[in-house]
C-alpha cells in the first residue's frame, strides 16, 4: 500500500476519533442493525437482515464504498435487448456487445477494465457464482442469460474490489442479483417487438407466512435486425423457502436456460462505414449454450444476535460455437477460416459464513470452496466440418478461501470496515497430446474503509483494497500467475428526502496486466496499467411525480508498461476496449395514483479505444430511449423504443472488424396478474 494512501486513511480516522472523544459523554449509544424485535416469523426476520455471502449482500448507503442498486420497477420500464443492456441503461456500465448471439457473452466493464466477456466483473445470482473458471475461450467467461428478469428482487453493483465477500474475477467490482423468495398469485406476459421479437412467460408461487416459493418459465424468439441473426431462448426458474423450525430455514433454488443462435459475423470497418449491415460472412456460423445450476441454503438463527448460513451448489454447462473472422487486406488479421469451439463443464461449490450482530459491531467470518471441471476443444472447420484441432484439453480447478468482514461504529460519526480474504487455487491441465501439468497459487486481499458522517445527510469515506483474477489460458498453462491490483477510493455521499447522490475519486494500479485480442484469440500478459477517474451519481425528486437519475464515470485507463505480442511498446497508451467516459441520464414521470407513467432515458459512450489498433480513437455517441406504460385493473401494458433516433454506432471494434450496434427497435409488453 503506497504511504500517501495509508496516511490519508490514518488522518481521517484520527480526526474523527478526536471529534468523538470530545463529545462522547453527551451522546447516546446508537444500536446497530440487529435481529431484536424483527417480527414473529423467522423468514420475515431474515429478510430484514443484511445478508452474508451465501445469499449475496445488499449495498448499504452507509458503507465506505461505491455502489448502485437497481430496482425491479426501473428494470421493467427499460426498453433493453438483454441483461447486459439493462445494466448499461440503468447502472451506467460500459458494455460492448460481441453481436454473435445470446449465449456469446458481451463485454461488460467497470472503471475502464476491458473485461473481455465480462471476466473482470464477478456475477453472483442468489449466492451462486456465474463466472466460469478453466474456460478456454476466456478465463472467467461470464454469460448473463442465467438472469431471469421477471424474478429479480434487486440488483446491486459493487464498484471495485472493496468487499471481502467476493474474490476471483471481482477485479473491477461485482454484480449481485437477488431473486424474489415469494409471490402471491400468478402473472403472465407477452412481449412483441421489432425484427420478429416475441417473448412470453409465466411467474407464479405462494406466500404462506414463514414459507414461500417462486416458479417461472420464459421463452424468447427473434429474427434479428441483421440477416442470419435469429435466435431462440428458453428459461426456467424456481425457488422455495421453507421454515424447518423457528430457528432454521431451508432455501432451495434452480436456474436453467438453453439458447441457439445464428451469427452474421463481424463486419470490416469499411463495410460498417458504408452501412453494409446485410453482409453475412458465413451462413454456417452460429451456436448453442445450455446451463443449469442448483442451490441449497441452510440458515440457522442461534439467539438474538448470531446467524449462520451455508450454501451448497452445483453447475452444469455446455456450449458450441462456429465463428468466422473475415480477412482484412493490409491488417494481417483474420484468416477467413471458420473456428469451432466446444466447452463441456460441471462444478460444485460451498460457502459457509457466521455473522454476529452486536450493538456497535457486525462481524462475518466464513469460508468458500469450489471445484470446476471442463473439457475444451478448438477446431479449424469448414461449413461446420472439422479439419484440424488447435486445442484439445481437459482441465479442473479447485479453489478455497477464508474471508472476514467487520463493521464497527465508533460513536455516531465514524464507521470502520476491516476485512480481507485468503484465496488458494490449484489448476490441472491434461492436453490430449503432451504431459499433464498442475500448479497452485495463493493471494491475500486486505480491505480497509472508513466513513465519517458529517451530518445526518452526508458522509465522507475512503477505502483501500486489493483485488485479483486468474489470467486467460490457465486452462493450458496452470503456472500463469494471478492479475492483481491495489485500489484506492475516496468520496462523498449524500442522502436527503428529495435528493441523494455521490461523488467518488478512484485509482487502480494493476500488475501482470493482460489483454485479449478476440480476432487473433491470443493474450498478452506481464504489463502494468492504471485506471483512475471520477464517478458521479444523482437521484432527485424535485416534485413528487418527477424522478431524475444520472450515473457518470470519467476514466483515464492507460498502460504504464506494455509490450504487445508484436513487440510494439504501448507504454502510456490507452487501455484497449475502453471508453474515456460512460454515462446514463433518465427522467421519469409518474403521478401519484395515476395509472400511467413515462420515462426518457439515455446512455452515452465517450471516445473509445478499440482492440489491437494503437492510436485509433472512435468518436463518442449517445443513444436515446423512450418508454411508457399504463395499468387497467390487473393488466399492464408497456411500450418502449430503444435507440429512438436510430443512431448508427459500433458496439465493439477489433483490428479493423466491427460488431455493429442495433438500430431503432420497438419493444412492447402486455402483462396480466391473477
C-alpha positions in Angstrom: 0.0 0.0 0.0 1.6 3.3 -1.0 2.4 5.5 2.0 0.3 8.5 0.9 -2.9 6.4 0.9 -2.2 4.8 4.2 -1.6 8.3 5.6 -4.9 9.5 4.2 -6.7 6.7 5.9 -4.9 7.3 9.2 -5.6 11.1 9.1 -9.3 10.6 8.5 -9.6 8.1 11.3 -7.5 10.2 13.8 -9.5 13.4 13.1 -12.8 11.5 13.5 -11.7 9.8 16.7 -10.6 13.0 18.2 -14.0 14.6 17.4 -15.8 11.6 19.0 -13.6 11.7 22.2 -14.6 15.4 22.7 -18.3 14.8 22.8 -18.8 11.1 23.6 -20.1 11.7 27.1 -23.0 13.8 25.9 -24.2 11.4 23.2 -26.5 8.3 23.5 -25.4 5.0 22.0 -27.0 4.2 18.7 -27.8 0.5 18.4 -26.7 -1.4 15.3 -28.9 -3.3 12.9 -29.6 -6.4 14.9 -32.2 -9.2 15.0 -34.0 -7.9 18.0 -37.7 -7.0 17.6 -37.8 -8.1 14.0 -41.1 -10.0 14.0 -42.6 -13.3 15.0 -41.6 -15.2 11.8 -38.0 -16.4 11.2 -38.4 -16.0 7.5 -39.6 -12.4 7.9 -36.7 -11.7 10.3 -34.1 -13.0 7.9 -35.4 -10.8 5.1 -34.7 -7.7 7.0 -31.1 -8.6 7.8 -28.1 -7.6 5.7 -27.4 -11.0 4.0 -23.9 -12.6 4.0 -22.2 -14.0 1.0 -24.3 -17.1 0.8 -27.2 -15.1 -0.4 -25.2 -12.1 -1.7 -25.1 -8.8 0.2 -27.2 -5.7 -0.4 -25.4 -2.3 -0.8 -25.8 0.0 2.1 -25.6 3.8 1.8 -23.5 4.0 5.0 -20.8 1.7 3.7 -17.4 3.3 2.8 -17.6 2.1 -0.8 -19.3 3.0 -4.0 -22.2 1.0 -5.4 -25.6 1.2 -7.2 -28.9 -0.5 -6.5 -31.2 -1.2 -9.4 -34.9 -1.8 -8.6 -37.4 -4.1 -10.4 -39.6 -1.1 -11.3 -36.8 0.6 -13.2 -35.9 -2.7 -15.0 -39.5 -3.2 -16.2 -39.6 0.3 -17.6 -36.3 -0.1 -19.6 -36.5 -1.0 -23.3 -33.5 -3.2 -23.3 -32.4 -6.1 -25.5 -30.9 -8.3 -22.8 -29.4 -8.3 -19.3 -26.3 -6.5 -20.4 -28.4 -3.8 -22.0 -30.5 -3.4 -18.8 -27.4 -2.6 -16.7 -25.9 -0.4 -19.4 -29.0 1.8 -19.4 -29.8 1.6 -15.6 -26.4 1.3 -13.9 -24.1 3.1 -16.2 -21.9 0.0 -17.1 -19.8 0.2 -20.2 -21.0 -2.6 -22.4 -19.7 -3.8 -25.8 -21.9 -6.4 -27.4 -20.0 -9.0 -29.4 -23.1 -9.4 -31.6 -22.8 -13.2 -32.1 -25.9 -14.5 -30.2 -27.4 -14.6 -26.7 -25.0 -17.4 -25.5 -21.9 -15.4 -26.6 -21.1 -13.2 -23.6 -20.8 -9.5 -24.1 -18.0 -7.3 -22.7 -19.4 -5.5 -19.5 -16.9 -3.2 -18.0 -16.5 -1.1 -14.8 -13.9 1.6 -14.3 -12.1 1.1 -17.5 -11.4 -2.7 -17.4 -11.6 -4.1 -20.9 -13.4 -7.1 -19.4 -13.4 -9.4 -22.4 -16.7 -11.5 -22.0 -17.2 -9.6 -18.7 -14.4 -11.5 -17.0 -13.3 -8.6 -14.8 -16.7 -8.5 -13.1 -17.9 -11.1 -10.6 -21.5 -12.1 -11.1 -23.5 -13.8 -8.4 -27.1 -14.9 -8.5 -28.6 -15.8 -5.1 -25.2 -16.8 -3.8 -24.0 -18.8 -6.8 -21.0 -17.5 -8.8 -21.6 -17.4 -12.5 -18.1 -16.8 -13.9 -16.6 -19.9 -15.4 -13.1 -21.0 -14.4 -10.8 -23.0 -16.7 -12.6 -21.7 -19.7 -10.5 -21.9 -22.9 -12.3 -19.0 -24.6 -11.9 -16.6 -21.7 -11.0 -17.3 -18.1 -14.0 -16.3 -16.0 -16.4 -16.3 -19.0 -19.4 -14.5 -17.7 -22.6 -15.1 -19.6 -25.6 -13.3 -18.0 -28.5 -15.0 -19.6 -28.9 -17.0 -16.4 -30.7 -14.0 -15.0 -34.5 -14.4 -15.1 -35.7 -10.8 -15.4 -39.2 -11.2 -14.0 -38.0 -12.9 -10.9 -35.5 -10.1 -9.9 -35.9 -8.6 -6.4 -33.0 -6.3 -6.9 -29.5 -5.9 -8.4 -26.5 -4.4 -6.7 -23.4 -3.2 -8.5 -20.4 -3.1 -6.1 -17.6 -0.9 -7.6 -14.0 -2.0 -7.0 -12.7 -5.0 -5.0 -13.8 -3.4 -1.8 -15.9 -6.3 -0.4 -14.2 -9.3 1.3 -17.3 -11.4 0.2 -16.1 -11.6 -3.4 -12.8 -13.0 -4.6 -11.7 -14.2 -8.0 -12.9 -12.1 -11.0 -14.1 -9.2 -8.8 -11.2 -7.1 -10.2 -13.3 -4.1 -11.2 -16.3 -5.0 -9.0 -19.2 -7.4 -8.6 -22.9 -7.6 -9.7 -25.1 -9.3 -7.2 -28.6 -10.4 -8.3 -31.2 -11.3 -5.7 -34.4 -13.1 -6.8 -37.9 -13.0 -5.2 -38.4 -15.5 -2.4 -42.2 -15.5 -2.6 -45.1 -14.2 -4.7 -48.8 -14.3 -4.5 -51.0 -15.4 -7.4 -49.6 -15.6 -10.9 -48.6 -13.3 -13.7 -48.4 -14.0 -17.5 -46.9 -11.7 -20.1 -46.4 -11.4 -23.8 -43.8 -9.1 -25.2 -43.8 -8.5 -29.0 -41.2 -6.3 -30.7 -39.3 -5.3 -33.8 -37.4 -7.8 -36.0 -39.7 -10.7 -35.2 -39.1 -10.4 -31.4 -41.6 -12.3 -29.3 -41.3 -13.3 -25.6 -43.8 -15.0 -23.4 -43.7 -16.3 -19.8 -45.5 -17.1 -16.6 -44.5 -16.4 -13.0 -46.3 -17.9 -10.0 -45.7 -19.1 -6.4 -47.1 -18.7 -2.9 -46.6 -16.8 0.3 -47.6 -18.8 3.4 -46.0 -16.8 6.2 -42.7 -18.5 7.0 -42.8 -20.4 3.7 -42.7 -19.0 0.2 -42.0 -20.0 -3.4 -41.5 -18.6 -6.9 -41.7 -20.6 -10.2 -41.2 -19.1 -13.7 -41.0 -20.1 -17.3 -39.9 -17.9 -20.1 -39.4 -18.2 -23.9 -37.9 -15.8 -26.5 -37.5 -15.9 -30.2 -36.2 -13.2 -32.6 -35.3 -13.0 -36.3 -32.6 -10.3 -35.6 -32.0 -6.9 -37.2 -29.2 -8.3 -39.4 -29.7 -11.3 -41.7 -28.8 -14.7 -40.3 -29.1 -13.5 -36.7 -32.2 -15.3 -35.4 -32.2 -16.9 -32.0 -34.4 -18.8 -29.5 -34.1 -19.0 -25.8 -35.9 -21.0 -23.1 -35.6 -20.4 -19.4 -36.8 -21.9 -16.1 -36.5 -20.5 -12.6 -37.6 -22.0 -9.2 -37.1 -21.0 -5.6 -38.6 -22.5 -2.4 -38.2 -21.2 1.1 -39.3 -23.4 4.0 -39.0 -22.9 7.7 -37.9 -26.2 9.3 -38.4 -24.7 12.8 -38.5 -21.3 14.5 -34.7 -21.1 14.2 -33.9 -22.9 10.9 -34.8 -22.1 7.3 -34.1 -24.1 4.1 -33.9 -22.2 0.8 -33.6 -24.1 -2.5 -33.2 -22.7 -6.0 -32.9 -23.9 -9.6 -31.9 -22.0 -12.7 -31.8 -23.3 -16.3 -31.6 -21.8 -19.7 -31.0 -23.1 -23.3 -30.3 -21.0 -26.4 -29.5 -21.4 -30.0 -28.5 -18.7 -32.4 -27.3 -17.9 -35.9 -24.4 -15.4 -36.4 -23.9 -13.0 -39.3 -20.3 -12.5 -38.2 -18.3 -9.3 -37.8 -18.2 -6.6 -40.4 -15.0 -5.0 -41.7 -14.7 -1.3 -40.7 -15.1 -0.3 -44.3 -18.4 -2.2 -44.6 -19.6 -0.7 -41.4 -18.8 2.8 -42.5 -20.7 2.2 -45.8 -23.7 0.8 -43.9 -23.5 -2.6 -45.4 -25.2 -4.4 -42.5 -26.8 -7.0 -44.7 -23.4 -8.7 -45.1 -23.2 -12.3 -43.8 -19.6 -13.6 -43.5 -20.5 -17.3 -43.3 -24.1 -18.7 -43.3 -23.0 -21.7 -41.2 -21.8 -19.5 -38.2 -23.8 -19.9 -35.0 -24.0 -21.9 -31.8 -25.8 -23.1 -28.8 -25.5 -23.0 -25.0 -27.1 -24.8 -22.1 -26.6 -24.0 -18.5 -28.1 -25.3 -15.3 -27.5 -24.7 -11.6 -29.0 -26.0 -8.4 -28.6 -24.4 -4.9 -29.5 -25.4 -1.3 -29.1 -22.9 1.5 -29.5 -23.6 5.2 -29.9 -20.6 7.6 -29.8 -21.0 11.4 -30.6 -18.3 13.9 -29.0 -19.0 17.3 -30.0 -16.4 19.8 -30.8 -12.8 19.1 -27.5 -11.8 17.5 -26.0 -14.8 15.7 -26.7 -16.1 12.3 -25.1 -19.0 10.4 -25.7 -19.7 6.7 -24.4 -22.4 4.4 -25.0 -22.6 0.7 -24.1 -25.6 -1.5 -24.5 -25.5 -5.2 -23.8 -27.5 -8.4 -23.5 -26.2 -12.0 -23.5 -27.8 -15.4 -23.0 -26.3 -18.8 -22.2 -27.0 -22.5 -21.7 -24.6 -25.4 -20.6 -24.9 -29.0 -20.0 -22.1 -31.5 -18.9 -21.6 -35.1 -17.3 -18.3 -35.9 -15.5 -16.9 -39.0 -13.3 -13.8 -38.8 -13.2 -12.2 -42.3 -9.7 -11.4 -43.8 -8.9 -7.7 -43.9 -6.2 -6.7 -46.5 -3.3 -4.8 -45.1 -4.0 -5.5 -41.4 -2.8 -9.1 -41.3 -5.7 -10.2 -39.1 -8.4 -12.7 -39.9 -7.7 -15.8 -41.9 -11.3 -16.2 -43.3 -11.4 -19.7 -41.9 -14.1 -20.9 -39.5 -13.4 -21.9 -36.0 -15.4 -24.3 -33.8 -15.2 -24.2 -30.0 -16.8 -26.6 -27.6 -16.9 -26.4 -23.8 -18.4 -29.1 -21.5 -18.3 -28.4 -17.8 -19.6 -29.2 -14.4 -18.8 -28.0 -10.9 -19.6 -27.9 -7.2 -19.2 -25.3 -4.5 -20.0 -24.5 -0.9 -20.0 -21.2 1.1 -20.5 -21.1 4.9 -20.5 -18.0 7.0 -21.3 -17.0 10.5 -22.4 -13.4 11.4 -22.5 -11.7 14.8 -24.8 -8.6 15.2 -23.7 -6.7 18.3 -24.8 -3.2 19.4 -22.0 -1.4 17.5 -20.3 -4.2 15.6 -21.1 -6.6 12.8 -18.7 -9.4 12.0 -18.9 -12.0 9.3 -16.4 -14.9 9.2 -16.7 -17.5 6.5 -15.1 -20.0 4.1 -15.7 -20.6 0.4 -14.7 -23.5 -1.8 -15.5 -24.6 -5.4 -14.3 -27.2 -7.9 -14.8 -26.9 -11.6 -14.1 -29.4 -14.4 -14.0 -28.6 -18.1 -13.4 -30.1 -21.4 -12.4 -27.5 -24.1 -11.9 -28.1 -27.8 -10.9 -25.7 -30.5 -11.0 -26.8 -34.2 -10.5 -25.3 -37.6 -13.6 -26.1 -39.6 -15.2 -25.6 -43.0 -19.0 -25.4 -43.1 -19.1 -26.9 -39.6 -16.9 -29.9 -40.8 -13.8 -30.4 -38.6 -10.4 -30.1 -40.3 -7.6 -29.6 -37.8 -7.6 -29.4 -34.0 -6.0 -26.4 -32.4 -6.6 -27.0 -28.7 -7.9 -30.2 -27.1 -7.6 -30.2 -23.3 -9.3 -31.4 -20.1 -8.8 -29.2 -17.0 -10.0 -28.8 -13.5 -9.6 -26.2 -10.8 -10.1 -26.4 -7.1 -10.2 -23.2 -5.0 -10.8 -22.3 -1.4 -10.9 -19.1 0.6 -11.2 -17.8 4.1 -12.8 -14.3 4.5 -13.5 -11.9 7.3 -15.6 -8.7 7.1 -16.3 -6.5 10.1 -18.1 -3.2 10.6 -17.5 -1.1 13.7 -19.4 2.1 14.7 -17.2 4.3 16.8 -19.8 6.7 18.0 -22.4 8.4 15.9 -20.0 9.8 13.2 -17.4 7.2 12.4 -17.8 3.8 10.8 -14.9 1.5 10.1 -14.8 -1.6 7.9 -11.9 -4.1 8.2 -11.6 -7.4 6.4 -9.8 -9.5 4.0 -9.6 -12.9 2.4 -7.0 -15.5 1.6 -7.6 -17.4 -1.6 -5.8 -20.5 -2.9 -6.4 -22.1 -6.3 -4.9 -25.3 -7.8 -5.3 -25.9 -11.6 -4.5 -29.1 -13.5 -4.3 -29.2 -17.3 -4.4 -32.5 -19.3 -3.9 -31.9 -23.0 -4.7 -34.8 -25.4 -1.2 -34.6 -26.6 1.6 -33.8 -24.1 2.2 -34.1 -20.4 -0.3 -33.1 -17.7 0.7 -30.1 -15.6 -0.7 -28.7 -12.3 0.1 -25.7 -10.2 -1.3 -23.8 -7.2 -1.4 -20.1 -6.4 -2.3 -18.1 -3.3 -3.2 -14.5 -2.8 -4.1 -12.3 0.2 -6.6 -9.4 -0.3 -6.9 -7.0 2.6 -9.8 -4.5 2.7 -9.9 -1.2 4.8 -12.5 1.5 4.8 -13.7 4.4 6.9 -16.8 6.6 6.6 -17.2 9.8 8.6 -20.8 11.1 8.9 -20.5 14.9 8.5 -24.2 15.1 9.3 -27.4 13.1 9.0 -27.4 13.9 5.3 -23.8 13.4 4.2 -20.7 11.3 4.8 -17.1 11.3 3.7 -15.4 8.0 3.0 -12.1 6.4 2.0 -11.1 2.8 1.2 -8.1 0.8 0.2 -8.4 -2.8 -1.1 -6.7 -5.4 -3.1 -8.3 -7.5 -5.9 -7.3 -10.3 -8.2 -8.4 -12.6 -11.0 -7.0 -15.6 -12.8 -5.4 -14.9 -16.3 -6.6 -16.3 -19.6 -5.1 -19.5 -20.9 -4.6 -21.1 -17.5 -6.6 -24.0 -18.9 -3.4 -24.9 -20.9 -0.8 -23.4 -18.6 -1.6 -23.6 -14.9 1.6 -21.8 -13.9 0.3 -18.4 -15.1 0.1 -16.0 -12.2 -2.9 -14.0 -11.0 -3.6 -10.5 -12.1 -3.5 -8.3 -9.0 -4.4 -4.7 -8.2 -4.3 -2.2 -5.4 -7.4 0.0 -5.5 -7.9 3.4 -3.7 -11.1 5.4 -3.5 -12.4 8.4 -1.6 -15.8 10.1 -2.0 -18.7 11.9 -0.6 -22.3 10.6 -0.2 -25.5 12.5 0.5 -28.9 11.2 1.3 -31.9 13.5 1.6 -35.6 13.5 1.2 -35.6 14.8 -2.3 -32.0 14.4 -3.4 -29.4 11.7 -3.0 -26.0 11.4 -4.7 -22.4 10.6 -4.5 -19.1 11.6 -6.0 -16.1 9.3 -5.9 -12.4 9.6 -6.9 -10.6 6.3 -7.6 -7.4 4.8 -8.7 -6.4 1.2 -9.5 -2.8 0.0 -10.1 -2.7 -3.3 -11.9 0.2 -5.8 -12.0 0.5 -8.6 -14.6 -1.9 -6.7 -16.9 -3.4 -8.9 -19.6 -5.2 -8.0 -22.8 -7.1 -10.4 -25.1 -7.5 -9.9 -28.8 -10.8 -11.5 -30.0 -9.6 -11.6 -33.6 -6.3 -13.5 -33.1 -7.6 -15.3 -30.0 -4.4 -14.6 -28.2 -3.5 -12.9 -24.9 -0.6 -10.7 -23.9 0.4 -10.7 -20.2 3.1 -9.2 -17.9 2.5 -5.5 -18.2 1.3 -2.8 -15.8 -1.6 -0.4 -16.1 -3.5 2.2 -14.1 -7.2 3.2 -14.1 -8.1 6.5 -12.4 -11.1 8.8 -12.6 -14.2 10.3 -11.1 -17.7 8.9 -10.8 -20.9 10.9 -10.2 -24.3 9.6 -9.1 -27.5 11.5 -8.6 -31.2 10.7 -7.9 -33.5 13.6 -7.4 -37.3 14.1 -7.0 -37.9 17.9 -7.4 -41.6 17.2 -7.2 -43.5 14.0 -6.2 -44.3 12.9 -9.8 -40.8 13.5 -11.3 -37.7 11.4 -10.9 -34.3 12.4 -12.3 -31.4 9.9 -12.2 -27.8 10.1 -13.5 -24.7 7.9 -13.4 -21.5 9.1 -15.0 -17.9 7.9 -14.9 -14.9 9.7 -16.4 -12.0 7.4 -16.7 -8.3 7.5 -17.7 -7.1 4.0 -18.3 -3.5 3.7 -19.5 -0.8 1.1 -19.8 2.1 2.1 -17.6 4.4 -0.5 -19.1 3.2 -2.7 -22.0 4.8 -4.6 -24.9 2.3 -6.4 -27.1 2.7 -9.7 -29.0 4.2 -7.9 -32.0 6.9 -6.3 -29.8 5.2 -2.8 -30.0 5.7 -0.7 -26.9 2.4 0.8 -25.8 3.5 2.4 -22.5 1.3 5.5 -21.9 -1.3 4.3 -24.5 -4.9 4.0 -23.5 -6.1 0.6 -22.4 -7.8 -1.2 -25.3 -11.6 -1.8 -25.4 -12.3 1.1 -23.1 -14.1 4.5 -23.3 -13.0 7.8 -21.8 -16.4 8.2 -20.2 -19.7 6.5 -19.9 -23.0 7.8 -18.5 -26.7 7.5 -18.2 -29.4 10.1 -17.7 -33.1 9.3 -17.1 -36.2 11.4 -16.5 -39.4 9.7 -15.3 -42.9 11.0 -14.8 -45.4 9.0 -12.7 -48.1 11.0 -11.0 -49.3 9.6 -7.6 -52.2 7.2 -8.0 -52.2 7.8 -11.8 -52.5 4.6 -13.9 -49.8 5.6 -16.4 -46.1 6.6 -16.5 -43.5 7.7 -19.0 -39.7 7.6 -18.9 -37.0 9.1 -21.2 -33.5 7.6 -20.8 -30.1 7.8 -22.5 -26.7 6.2 -22.4 -23.5 7.8 -23.6 -20.2 6.2 -24.5 -17.2 8.6 -24.8 -14.3 8.2 -27.2 -13.4 4.5 -27.4 -10.1 2.8 -28.0 -10.6 -0.5 -29.9 -8.7 -3.7 -29.6 -5.3 -4.0 -31.4 -5.5 -0.6 -33.2 -2.8 1.6 -31.4 -3.5 5.3 -31.8 -7.1 4.8 -33.0 -9.9 6.5 -31.0 -13.5 6.3 -32.1 -16.0 9.1 -31.7 -18.4 9.4 -28.7 -22.0 8.5 -29.3 -25.2 8.7 -27.3 -28.5 6.7 -27.5 -32.0 7.9 -26.6 -34.7 5.5 -25.2 -38.4 6.3 -24.6 -40.9 4.1 -22.7 -44.3 4.4 -21.2 -46.9 2.2 -19.6 -50.5 2.1 -18.4 -52.4 -0.1 -15.9 -56.0 -1.1 -16.2 -57.2 -3.3 -13.5 -55.0 -6.4 -13.3 -53.5 -5.7 -16.7 -50.4 -3.6 -17.6 -49.1 -2.6 -21.0 -45.6 -1.2 -21.6 -44.3 0.2 -24.9 -40.6 1.2 -25.4 -38.4 2.4 -28.2 -34.7 1.7 -28.0 -32.3 3.9 -29.9 -35.1 6.3 -30.6 -33.1 8.4 -33.1 -31.8 5.4 -35.0 -28.2 6.2 -34.3 -25.6 4.1 -36.1 -22.8 3.0 -33.7 -20.3 0.2 -33.2 -20.6 -2.0 -30.1 -17.1 -3.5 -30.5 -14.2 -2.9 -32.8 -11.0 -5.0 -33.0 -8.2 -5.0 -35.6 -10.4 -3.5 -38.3 -13.6 -5.6 -37.6 -16.8 -4.2 -36.1 -19.8 -5.6 -34.3 -22.5 -3.0 -35.2 -25.0 -1.8 -32.6 -28.7 -2.4 -33.0 -30.8 0.2 -34.9 -34.1 1.6 -33.7 -36.3 -1.1 -32.2 -39.8 -1.1 -30.7 -40.4 -3.4 -27.6 -43.8 -4.0 -26.2 -45.2 -5.8 -23.2 -48.6 -6.9 -22.0 -48.8 -8.4 -18.5 -51.8 -9.8 -16.6 -51.7 -10.6 -12.9 -54.2 -13.1 -11.3 
